[in-house]
Amino acid sequence: MRESLHESGLALKDQSAVKRPSRYEVFLLNDNYTTMEFVVSILITIFNKAQDEAVKIMYDVHKNGKGAAGVFPREIAEMKVHLVHKIARQNGHPLRADMKKE
């Protein structure tokens, strides 16, 4: 906390608090063309998931239409969505990712 000097000569503590940045959940979206193996590899490489967790999320994508890949500050979430799209296109897959504010 920062202290400031009031006109009376008393030191006052600055009551402004640092606000935590908004967080965004990133989802992978199901399609009928991207292989399950590719989705797992994306979850491991871009989202740093362990094999078992990546497989579980992949099945969420497959069964429920989407699966949560992680929660991040906005800029990181945007970067991860962009990377999913870029790497998927480079490999001939239509895999999509989206993000939603928590």
KARADA-V450752 format. One record per residue. SS is DSSP state (alpha for helix, beta for strand, coil for the rest). PSI is psi as a letter, one per 40 degrees, with the letter a starting at -180 (999 if undefined). Layout:
SS:PSI ; SS:PSI
//
This chain:
coil:i ; coil:i ; beta:i ; beta:i ; beta:h ; coil:i ; coil:d ; coil:e ; coil:e ; coil:i ; beta:h ; beta:i ; beta:h ; coil:h ; coil:e ; coil:h ; coil:i ; coil:h ; coil:h ; coil:h ; coil:i ; coil:i ; beta:i ; beta:h ; beta:h ; beta:h ; beta:i ; beta:i ; beta:h ; coil:i ; coil:i ; coil:e ; coil:d ; coil:h ; coil:i ; alpha:d ; alpha:d ; alpha:d ; alpha:d ; alpha:d ; alpha:d ; alpha:d ; alpha:d ; alpha:d ; alpha:d ; coil:d ; coil:e ; coil:f ; coil:i ; coil:i ; alpha:d ; alpha:d ; alpha:d ; alpha:d ; alpha:d ; alpha:d ; alpha:d ; alpha:d ; alpha:d ; alpha:d ; alpha:d ; alpha:d ; alpha:d ; alpha:e ; coil:e ; beta:i ; beta:i ; beta:h ; beta:d ; beta:i ; beta:h ; beta:i ; beta:i ; alpha:d ; alpha:d ; alpha:d ; alpha:d ; alpha:d ; alpha:d ; alpha:d ; alpha:d ; alpha:d ; alpha:d ; alpha:d ; alpha:d ; alpha:d ; alpha:d ; alpha:d ; alpha:d ; alpha:d ; coil:e ; coil:f ; coil:i ; coil:e ; coil:h ; beta:i ; beta:i ; beta:i ; beta:i ; beta:h ; beta:h ; coil:999
//
